[in-house]
C-alpha cells in the first residue's frame, strides 16, 4: 500500500515562494512517476507538474511553467515542488500522486495516478 504525505504548505504573499515535499512509503518509488495536482476552491482538481521515475522527464501546466520546478530524490523517496513568484490564483490544496504504471512516461494523465496524498493547503495573499 502506498502512503504519500505532503508538507510545506502555508500562507505566503504574492511574489513569494514555497517548497512542497511529498514523502512516499512505497518500495518501488524509484520506478514510479510522480505528480503534483491542485484543487482551487470550488474548482475541479488540475494537473500542476510531474516527473518521470528516473527524473529525466518533467511536465508542467502552462499556468506554472517558468515559476514551479518539480524534482525528486529517490534515495529519500521524496518528491518536491519548488514554487516561486506565487500568485493569488495559485491558492489551492496541493496533492502529490503516484502513477500506477511502473516506468511510465505518461506524465499528465490524471486517470493513471492511483495513489494520492491528503494534500497541503497553499494560500497566496494579494
C-alpha positions in Angstrom: 0.0 0.0 0.0 1.3 3.4 -1.0 1.2 6.2 1.5 2.0 9.8 0.5 2.4 12.6 3.0 2.7 16.2 1.8 4.2 19.1 3.8 5.4 22.6 3.3 2.2 24.4 2.6 1.2 27.7 4.2 0.3 31.3 3.8 2.5 33.5 1.6 2.3 36.9 0.0 2.1 37.2 -3.8 5.6 37.0 -5.3 6.8 34.8 -2.5 8.0 31.2 -2.6 7.2 27.8 -1.0 8.7 24.4 -1.3 6.3 21.4 -1.0 7.6 18.0 -0.1 5.9 14.6 -0.6 7.3 11.6 1.3 6.4 8.3 -0.1 6.3 4.9 1.7 6.5 2.7 -1.4 9.1 0.1 -2.1 9.0 0.8 -5.8 9.5 4.6 -5.6 12.4 4.6 -7.9 10.3 3.1 -10.7 7.3 5.4 -10.1 6.4 8.5 -12.0 5.2 11.2 -9.5 2.9 14.1 -10.0 1.5 17.2 -8.2 -2.1 18.3 -8.6 -4.1 21.1 -7.1 -7.7 21.9 -6.3 -8.6 25.5 -6.0 -11.7 26.5 -4.0 -14.8 25.5 -6.0 -12.8 24.2 -9.0 -12.0 20.7 -10.2 -8.6 19.2 -9.5 -6.0 20.1 -12.1 -2.6 18.9 -13.1 0.4 21.0 -11.9 3.6 19.1 -12.6 5.0 15.6 -12.9 8.4 13.9 -13.1 9.3 10.6 -14.6 10.6 7.7 -12.5 14.2 8.5 -13.4 13.8 12.2 -13.1 14.8 12.6 -16.7 11.5 14.0 -17.9 9.2 16.6 -16.4 6.0 18.2 -17.4 4.2 21.3 -16.3 0.8 23.0 -16.6 1.1 26.2 -18.8 -0.1 28.2 -15.8 3.0 27.3 -13.7 5.8 27.0 -16.4 8.8 29.0 -15.5 7.7 29.5 -11.9 7.4 26.0 -10.5 10.0 23.2 -10.5 9.5 19.6 -9.7 12.3 17.3 -8.5 12.8 14.1 -6.8 15.3 12.3 -4.5 14.9 8.6 -5.0 17.2 7.8 -2.1 14.9 9.7 0.2 11.7 8.6 -1.6 10.6 12.2 -1.7 9.3 14.5 -4.5 9.5 18.2 -4.3 7.7 21.2 -5.8 9.5 24.5 -5.7 7.0 27.3 -6.2 8.3 30.8 -7.0 6.6 34.0 -8.0 3.4 32.8 -6.4 0.1 34.4 -7.4 -3.2 34.5 -5.6 -4.6 32.2 -8.3 -2.1 29.5 -7.1 -4.2 29.2 -3.9 -5.3 25.6 -3.7 -4.9 22.3 -1.9 -1.9 20.7 -3.4 -1.7 16.9 -3.6 1.0 14.6 -4.7 0.2 11.4 -6.5 1.9 8.2 -7.6 1.5 6.8 -11.0 0.0 3.3 -11.2 2.2 2.1 -14.1 5.9 1.4 -13.4 8.4 3.2 -15.6 5.6 5.3 -17.2 6.4 8.2 -19.4 2.8 9.4 -19.4 3.1 12.4 -17.1 -0.1 14.3 -17.3 -2.9 11.7 -17.4 -4.7 12.1 -14.1 -6.5 8.8 -14.5 -3.3 6.9 -14.4 -2.4 8.2 -10.9 -3.6 5.5 -8.5 -2.4 6.8 -5.1 -2.9 10.2 -3.6 -1.9 12.1 -0.5 -4.2 14.1 1.7 -2.9 17.4 0.4 -1.4 20.6 1.9 -3.1 24.0 1.7 -1.3 26.8 -0.1 -2.8 30.3 0.3 -1.3 33.2 -1.6 -2.5 36.7 -0.4 -2.5 39.7 -2.7 
